[in-house]
């Protein structure tokens, strides 16, 4: 739109579609009492005229705002627990939640506005500059839950104290007497992975424990990374580790399985610590020592923040961090003499 161009109004769209302004308003706000063919026609005209709905409508936000929750990849235990927190908080707030996979389709954000969405929560999704520009044009606020990369300055995010968690996990292993401790992490450039790894390195350095290059291995936050990473660590000819701090619970379970397949016992022969404290950690054999990331609370905080932004309110901080906590179970013990 040119700087001095007149903004398209609902009346303009209504006249072009041959319907009432009230009908166009219902389509913009996601109301269901509009005939399907009329809805399609109005939505097409909204796109053609580059119509931007005023997202911040206090009265509508109070009645029943709808938040779009997008994620990438499979619906793993981590995502499921975060979603549970989002849904519970939405129910308590009188809001609605629509869950979808992250999209790069043309006008995807504008389509969300036309469908009545008031904000977007992205769960561990990677949003490009193009995504950000699309959201800015549509006027939709975005909250990123546990961002994989440093968020754009326009983004509000919710995470956990990953550095402190990595520090606590490694200090626990050091207190048990381990000195040969390895770190198996997620993507090297992921912000959460870097923070956990730096916490691990800080604890090792403070104790004067060596960290050979072969002891730090990035990968993905997957079971497969644990399987392959543990095999590489246990194959080291020069002092394989006696303990592994894994970047998440899935990686940790892969480590446990590789140890079992080689006839090693956890924790007698190899101690293992995870991160997240998903339901997998308690169900593991042995139950997994892990760093609890308050996933449900993080989801709830993301939902409440999205509602505030959708209501036109300012938030005190663009990044919210909730505290992590070490949960000691049966997968860690002192190293064998």
Buried (B, 14 or more C-beta within 10 A) or exposed (E): EEEEEEEBEBEBBBEBBEBEBEBBBBBBBBEEEBEEEBBEBBBEBBBEBEBBBEBBBEEBBEEEBBBBBBBBBEEBBBBEBBBBBBBBBBEEBEBBBBBEEBBEEEBBBBBBBBBBBBBBBBBBBBBEEEBBEBBBBBBBBBBBBBBBBEBBEEBBBBBBBBBBBBBBBBBBBBEBBBBBBBBBBBBEEBBBBBBBBBBBBBBBEEBEBEBEEBBBBBBBBBBEBBBBBBBBBBEBEEEBBBBBBBBBBBBBBBBBBBBEEEEBEBBEBBBBBBBBBBEBBEEBEBBBBBBBBBBBBBBBBBBBBBBBBBBEEEBEEEBBBBEBBBBEBEBBBBBEE
